[in-house]
Amino acid sequence: MVPNNNSDFLQANNISKKIGNATVLYNISFSLKPFLKLAIAGETGSGKSTLLKVIGGLVQPDSGTVLFEGKKVKGPLDQLLPGHKSIGYVSQQFELRNNYRVEDELDCVNRLSAEEAQKIYTVCQITHLLKRRTDQLSGGERQRIATARVLITAPKLLLLDEPFSNLDASHKQTMKEVIDAIANTLRITCILISHDPQDVLSWADELIILKEGTILQKASPQEIYFSPADMYAAALFGKYNIISASVLQQSSALGFLKKDDKGCFIRPSQIIISQEKENAVKTKVQSIQFFGNYFELVVAIENIFLTIHTPDTNVRKGDIAFIEIKTTSVHYLNEPVL
């Protein structure tokens, strides 16, 4: 049965969890509609994996409930076998039995018709691996097979715990293609966590930032990237510029910015190298580095240093460069920066 797009497919209500004396999750609440792609990001130890396992019924919360399609997800203390039959969980370990043919490893859990299973194998890019033995696979191949093994149990919700960890660049790109196809071709609702939040920006419809076991921010990737809740959220997604309140109030060169009492935030890609003109700000180039698809410049304005990312440049270290900062690109902070 296809879920109603207007209803909450998944609800987490006041989830808390302690491991030993440490509170890993504290009062976590959020909802997810069907067919959306949700990513959970945060530093190591922020509670990402524990939250994912609570959602899947693999870890018992100390308090709170998870509702999946309106019914409570039972934890391992509530039933003999942990887990939920309609929620698939792909762990970081992607363990397969040794010395089995891949097709036999998959057949033992398959709940689908041959045609439906073949579609899964195609999406996971493993059709050419079905006759191989499980001890003849690379790490990336094993991970895609482990993902297919979960998918052929016909889950409605797929939980992906660090799916890109320990993969080289080639296998990581293939795994990204597979996860895209799972969501877009198979139309399975997905929740993904990654230790590298850069991996989720282009994938997710919604993004949750966890900080010390609590939800710091839940919004679209674009909103979180350009308008983070604080410096913790900002730093997860790469370099940024902060201009403090005192600098804003004293700088004549940046007088076009609002004299805010907390300071402002600008991503390096939001500052544009310009020609000398009325709205341009004069700077001196302190350094230039090449990163393949962009140059990173550090420029000085008075005593302010700003980082800029630009696809090309004709300036050198020590040159005068003019920049433009669109006022609509500036995010004013919710907390003061000294």
RODO-2510 file (C-alpha; in nm, 4 decimals, decimal comma):
residues 338
     n   res          X          Y          Z
     1     m     0,0000     0,0000     0,0000
     2     v     0,1412     0,3398    -0,0987
     3     p     0,1504     0,5773     0,2001
     4     n    -0,0420     0,9029     0,1986
     5     n     0,1937     1,1857     0,1003
     6     n     0,0100     1,4212     0,3348
     7     s     0,0673     1,2085     0,6455
     8     d     0,3764     1,1590     0,8573
     9     f     0,5392     0,8350     0,7509
    10     l     0,7729     0,8339     1,0500
    11     q     0,7526     1,0136     1,3836
    12     a     1,0128     1,0258     1,6586
    13     n     0,8638     1,1551     1,9819
    14     n     1,0882     1,2655     2,2705
    15     i     1,3516     0,9942     2,2209
    16     s     1,6170     0,9792     2,4930
    17     k     1,8930     0,7238     2,5430
    18     k     2,1803     0,6771     2,7849
    19     i     2,4766     0,4466     2,7300
    20     g     2,6500     0,3974     3,0628
    21     n     2,6504     0,7357     3,2331
    22     a     2,6527     0,9312     2,9067
    23     t     2,3359     1,0744     2,7560
    24     v     2,3626     0,9896     2,3863
    25     l     2,0187     1,1171     2,2788
    26     y     1,8089     1,3745     2,4593
    27     n     1,4452     1,4481     2,3828
    28     i     1,4713     1,3933     2,0046
    29     s     1,1523     1,4678     1,8101
    30     f     1,0994     1,4962     1,4351
    31     s     0,8735     1,3664     1,1597
    32     l     0,9335     1,2479     0,8045
    33     k     0,6907     1,2262     0,5150
    34     p     0,7049     0,9345     0,2680
    35     f     0,9517     0,9326    -0,0217
    36     l     1,1647     1,2116     0,1224
    37     k     1,5396     1,1685     0,1621
    38     l     1,6548     1,2611     0,5131
    39     a     2,0205     1,2931     0,6110
    40     i     2,1486     1,3164     0,9670
    41     a     2,4806     1,4926     1,0204
    42     g     2,6946     1,5778     1,3195
    43     e     3,0356     1,5262     1,4715
    44     t     3,1514     1,1849     1,5907
    45     g     2,9721     1,1104     1,9153
    46     s     2,6733     1,3328     1,8407
    47     g     2,4331     1,0335     1,8517
    48     k     2,3736     0,9706     1,4798
    49     s     2,4141     0,5912     1,4735
    50     t     2,2258     0,5407     1,7986
    51     l     1,9315     0,7426     1,6668
    52     l     1,9262     0,5405     1,3452
    53     k     1,9208     0,2128     1,5412
    54     v     1,6402     0,3371     1,7663
    55     i     1,4363     0,4241     1,4557
    56     g     1,4951     0,0734     1,3195
    57     g     1,3967    -0,0997     1,6449
    58     l     1,7519    -0,2232     1,7015
    59     v     1,8217    -0,0180     2,0153
    60     q     1,5741     0,0339     2,2985
    61     p     1,5171     0,4017     2,3888
    62     d     1,5056     0,4877     2,7594
    63     s     1,2026     0,7063     2,6901
    64     g     0,9960     0,8225     2,3954
    65     t     0,8460     0,6372     2,1007
    66     v     0,9015     0,5909     1,7298
    67     l     0,5869     0,5617     1,5177
    68     f     0,6154     0,4063     1,1710
    69     e     0,3000     0,4367     0,9590
    70     g     0,1122     0,5224     1,2786
    71     k     0,2253     0,2176     1,4780
    72     k     0,4897     0,1995     1,7494
    73     v     0,8271     0,0544     1,6515
    74     k     0,9107    -0,2069     1,9136
    75     g     1,2605    -0,2156     2,0597
    76     p     1,4636    -0,5308     2,1330
    77     l     1,3211    -0,5521     2,4859
    78     d     0,9678    -0,5682     2,3445
    79     q     1,0109    -0,8593     2,1035
    80     l     1,2202    -1,1713     2,0523
    81     l     1,3926    -1,0625     1,7302
    82     p     1,5051    -0,6967     1,7122
    83     g     1,4132    -0,4881     1,4114
    84     h     1,1034    -0,4058     1,2068
    85     k     1,0016    -0,6097     0,9022
    86     s     0,9336    -0,2980     0,6919
    87     i     1,2432    -0,1038     0,7998
    88     g     1,5711    -0,2106     0,6418
    89     y     1,9031    -0,1282     0,8104
    90     v     2,2369    -0,1311     0,6262
    91     s     2,5192    -0,1199     0,8806
    92     q     2,8748     0,0036     0,8382
    93     q     3,0003    -0,3562     0,8528
    94     f     2,8021    -0,5013     0,5573
    95     e     2,8838    -0,8561     0,6674
    96     l     2,8289    -1,1449     0,4237
    97     r     2,8758    -1,5153     0,4860
    98     n     3,2068    -1,6444     0,3512
    99     n     3,2387    -1,8887     0,0609
   100     y     2,8802    -1,8503    -0,0620
   101     r     2,7787    -1,7560    -0,4109
   102     v     2,6317    -1,4085    -0,4142
   103     e     2,3066    -1,5314    -0,5701
   104     d     2,2674    -1,7908    -0,2918
   105     e     2,3357    -1,5290    -0,0243
   106     l     2,0582    -1,3160    -0,1725
   107     d     1,8088    -1,5957    -0,2425
   108     c     1,7946    -1,6987     0,1236
   109     v     1,6286    -1,3688     0,2261
   110     n     1,4443    -1,2718    -0,0943
   111     r     1,0757    -1,1815    -0,0570
   112     l     1,0327    -1,0548    -0,4135
   113     s     0,9516    -1,2075    -0,7501
   114     a     1,2417    -1,2857    -0,9834
   115     e     1,1606    -0,9769    -1,1897
   116     e     1,1446    -0,7479    -0,8859
   117     a     1,4674    -0,8907    -0,7463
   118     q     1,6424    -0,8387    -1,0804
   119     k     1,5409    -0,4739    -1,0700
   120     i     1,7047    -0,4442    -0,7260
   121     y     2,0251    -0,6077    -0,8547
   122     t     2,0352    -0,3670    -1,1486
   123     v     1,9827    -0,0633    -0,9254
   124     c     2,2588    -0,1853    -0,6908
   125     q     2,4898    -0,2526    -0,9894
   126     i     2,5609    -0,6115    -0,8858
   127     t     2,4131    -0,8166    -1,1740
   128     h     2,7628    -0,9096    -1,2940
   129     l     2,8580    -1,0289    -0,9435
   130     l     2,5811    -1,2845    -0,8838
   131     k     2,7919    -1,5911    -0,9786
   132     r     3,0912    -1,4824    -0,7726
   133     r     3,1712    -1,6104    -0,4266
   134     t     3,1466    -1,3697    -0,1363
   135     d     3,5194    -1,4002    -0,0569
   136     q     3,6064    -1,2778    -0,4089
   137     l     3,4578    -0,9285    -0,3671
   138     s     3,6017    -0,5856    -0,3017
   139     g     3,4764    -0,3768    -0,0104
   140     g     3,2622    -0,1619    -0,2384
   141     e     3,1099    -0,4687    -0,4063
   142     r     3,0345    -0,6283    -0,0698
   143     q     2,8607    -0,3136     0,0450
   144     r     2,6370    -0,2959    -0,2627
   145     i     2,5472    -0,6642    -0,2223
   146     a     2,4678    -0,6110     0,1461
   147     t     2,2427    -0,3208     0,0442
   148     a     2,0671    -0,5399    -0,2155
   149     r     2,0220    -0,8107     0,0480
   150     v     1,8303    -0,5649     0,2642
   151     l     1,6272    -0,4295    -0,0282
   152     i     1,4995    -0,7706    -0,1380
   153     t     1,3294    -0,8059     0,1998
   154     a     1,0932    -0,5342     0,0650
   155     p     1,1454    -0,2534     0,3188
   156     k     0,9392     0,0656     0,2990
   157     l     1,2060     0,2614     0,4881
   158     l     1,5803     0,2152     0,4369
   159     l     1,8316     0,3241     0,7012
   160     l     2,1892     0,3709     0,5780
   161     d     2,4569     0,3941     0,8475
   162     e     2,7737     0,5558     0,7081
   163     p     2,7346     0,4039     0,3580
   164     f     3,0471     0,5787     0,2221
   165     s     3,2911     0,4877     0,4996
   166     n     3,6093     0,3036     0,4011
   167     l     3,5391     0,3322     0,0262
   168     d     3,7854     0,4610    -0,2300
   169     a     3,6767     0,7415    -0,4644
   170     s     3,5537     0,5075    -0,7405
   171     h     3,3425     0,2830    -0,5175
   172     k     3,2150     0,5839    -0,3246
   173     q     3,0840     0,7388    -0,6460
   174     t     2,9178     0,4097    -0,7438
   175     m     2,7559     0,3830    -0,4008
   176     k     2,6227     0,7385    -0,4363
   177     e     2,4651     0,6416    -0,7701
   178     v     2,3072     0,3343    -0,6071
   179     i     2,1607     0,5345    -0,3171
   180     d     2,0211     0,7939    -0,5578
   181     a     1,8531     0,5169    -0,7584
   182     i     1,7103     0,3526    -0,4449
   183     a     1,5310     0,6746    -0,3571
   184     n     1,4404     0,7959    -0,7055
   185     t     1,3877     0,4752    -0,9070
   186     l     1,2668     0,2330    -0,6397
   187     r     1,0824     0,5110    -0,4531
   188     i     1,1937     0,3945    -0,1108
   189     t     1,2081     0,6466     0,1723
   190     c     1,5669     0,6737     0,2982
   191     i     1,7469     0,8052     0,6058
   192     l     2,1234     0,8323     0,5729
   193     i     2,3986     0,9322     0,8115
   194     s     2,7532     1,0171     0,7172
   195     h     3,0662     1,1198     0,9073
   196     d     3,1388     1,3500     0,6121
   197     p     2,8378     1,5812     0,5868
   198     q     2,9594     1,7099     0,2500
   199     d     2,8328     1,3782     0,1100
   200     v     2,4720     1,4585     0,1952
   201     l     2,4294     1,8145     0,0644
   202     s     2,3432     1,7160    -0,2923
   203     w     2,1388     1,4099    -0,1893
   204     a     1,9073     1,5053     0,0942
   205     d     1,5666     1,6715     0,0791
   206     e     1,5871     1,7441     0,4500
   207     l     1,8831     1,7583     0,6853
   208     i     1,9034     1,7182     1,0626
   209     i     2,2065     1,8454     1,2530
   210     l     2,2740     1,6594     1,5791
   211     k     2,4855     1,8230     1,8470
   212     e     2,5591     1,6419     2,1728
   213     g     2,2519     1,4222     2,1329
   214     t     2,0037     1,6995     2,0555
   215     i     1,8620     1,8383     1,7312
   216     l     2,0338     2,1692     1,6639
   217     q     1,8693     2,2390     1,3277
   218     k     1,6299     2,0712     1,0832
   219     a     1,5889     2,2338     0,7424
   220     s     1,6770     2,1951     0,3769
   221     p     2,0471     2,1428     0,2951
   222     q     2,0556     2,4839     0,1253
   223     e     1,9177     2,6621     0,4307
   224     i     2,1570     2,4902     0,6690
   225     y     2,4560     2,5500     0,4405
   226     f     2,3938     2,9211     0,3911
   227     s     2,2074     2,9995     0,7184
   228     p     2,3467     2,7665     0,9868
   229     a     2,2142     2,7829     1,3408
   230     d     2,5615     2,8349     1,4857
   231     m     2,9314     2,7859     1,4159
   232     y     2,9112     2,4121     1,4891
   233     a     2,6593     2,3673     1,2063
   234     a     2,8588     2,6009     0,9814
   235     a     3,1859     2,4123     1,0295
   236     l     3,0328     2,0754     0,9346
   237     f     3,0036     2,1873     0,5733
   238     g     3,3372     2,3468     0,5016
   239     k     3,5009     2,6855     0,5215
   240     y     3,3175     3,0049     0,6049
   241     n     3,3753     3,3706     0,6886
   242     i     3,2687     3,5321     1,0134
   243     i     3,2662     3,9070     1,0612
   244     s     3,2179     3,9942     1,4262
   245     a     2,9778     4,2582     1,5519
   246     s     3,2618     4,4894     1,6609
   247     v     3,4254     4,4722     1,3165
   248     l     3,0917     4,5347     1,1453
   249     q     3,0396     4,8437     1,3549
   250     q     3,3907     4,9842     1,3008
   251     s     3,4690     4,8954     0,9382
   252     s     3,4262     5,1733     0,6862
   253     a     3,4958     4,9442     0,3901
   254     l     3,2045     4,7179     0,4900
   255     g     2,9723     5,0006     0,5827
   256     f     2,7075     4,8675     0,3433
   257     l     2,6495     4,5697     0,5773
   258     k     2,3997     4,5965     0,8618
   259     k     2,5530     4,7102     1,1933
   260     d     2,4396     4,3921     1,3626
   261     d     2,5047     4,3272     1,7330
   262     k     2,5980     3,9615     1,6821
   263     g     2,7979     3,9485     1,3561
   264     c     2,7449     3,7887     1,0174
   265     f     2,8309     3,4748     0,8217
   266     i     2,9273     3,4415     0,4529
   267     r     3,0307     3,1303     0,2609
   268     p     3,3445     3,1732     0,0443
   269     s     3,1466     3,1097    -0,2771
   270     q     2,9183     3,4058    -0,1982
   271     i     3,1964     3,6614    -0,2365
   272     i     3,2590     3,7609    -0,5976
   273     i     3,5837     3,8835    -0,7541
   274     s     3,4874     4,2042    -0,9338
   275     q     3,6139     4,5007    -1,1303
   276     e     3,6829     4,8365    -0,9679
   277     k     3,3457     5,0094    -0,9490
   278     e     3,1153     5,1898    -0,7093
   279     n     2,9951     4,8879    -0,5083
   280     a     3,3266     4,6987    -0,5107
   281     v     3,5486     4,6706    -0,2028
   282     k     3,9256     4,7055    -0,2411
   283     t     4,1306     4,4186    -0,0932
   284     k     4,4846     4,2835    -0,1048
   285     v     4,5410     3,9176    -0,1968
   286     q     4,7238     3,7321     0,0818
   287     s     4,7309     3,3807    -0,0674
   288     i     4,5987     3,1693    -0,3553
   289     q     4,5523     2,7916    -0,3653
   290     f     4,4197     2,5747    -0,6492
   291     f     4,1741     2,2947    -0,5606
   292     g     4,0806     2,1618    -0,9052
   293     n     3,7359     2,3073    -0,9640
   294     y     3,8001     2,6324    -0,7779
   295     f     4,0690     2,8688    -0,6511
   296     e     4,0774     2,9664    -0,2848
   297     l     4,1883     3,3218    -0,2169
   298     v     4,2466     3,4874     0,1171
   299     v     4,2119     3,8654     0,0923
   300     a     4,2591     4,1432     0,3465
   301     i     4,0322     4,4437     0,4003
   302     e     4,1689     4,6724     0,6713
   303     n     4,2297     4,4106     0,9478
   304     i     3,9699     4,1673     0,8159
   305     f     4,0694     3,8468     0,6330
   306     l     3,8132     3,6816     0,4047
   307     t     3,8271     3,3484     0,2205
   308     i     3,6893     3,3410    -0,1347
   309     h     3,6165     3,0462    -0,3662
   310     t     3,6109     3,1342    -0,7339
   311     p     3,6152     2,9122    -1,0478
   312     d     3,8921     3,1181    -1,2094
   313     t     4,1110     3,4154    -1,1306
   314     n     4,3762     3,6320    -1,2912
   315     v     4,5146     3,7846    -0,9706
   316     r     4,8284     3,6813    -0,7834
   317     k     4,9494     3,7005    -0,4260
   318     g     5,0125     4,0626    -0,3364
   319     d     4,7776     4,2032    -0,6023
   320     i     4,4952     4,4433    -0,5364
   321     a     4,1576     4,2745    -0,5963
   322     f     3,8069     4,4136    -0,5831
   323     i     3,5236     4,2069    -0,4393
   324     e     3,1467     4,2278    -0,4153
   325     i     2,9337     4,0964    -0,1315
   326     k     2,5640     4,0866    -0,2048
   327     t     2,3695     4,1905     0,1029
   328     t     2,1144     3,9176     0,0256
   329     s     2,3931     3,6577     0,0662
   330     v     2,4824     3,7653     0,4187
   331     h     2,3441     3,5614     0,7093
   332     y     2,3223     3,7502     1,0389
   333     l     2,3954     3,5290     1,3362
   334     n     2,1703     3,4287     1,6238
   335     e     2,4515     3,4365     1,8768
   336     p     2,7334     3,6915     1,9175
   337     v     3,0812     3,6231     1,7789
   338     l     3,3659     3,7967     1,9537
***
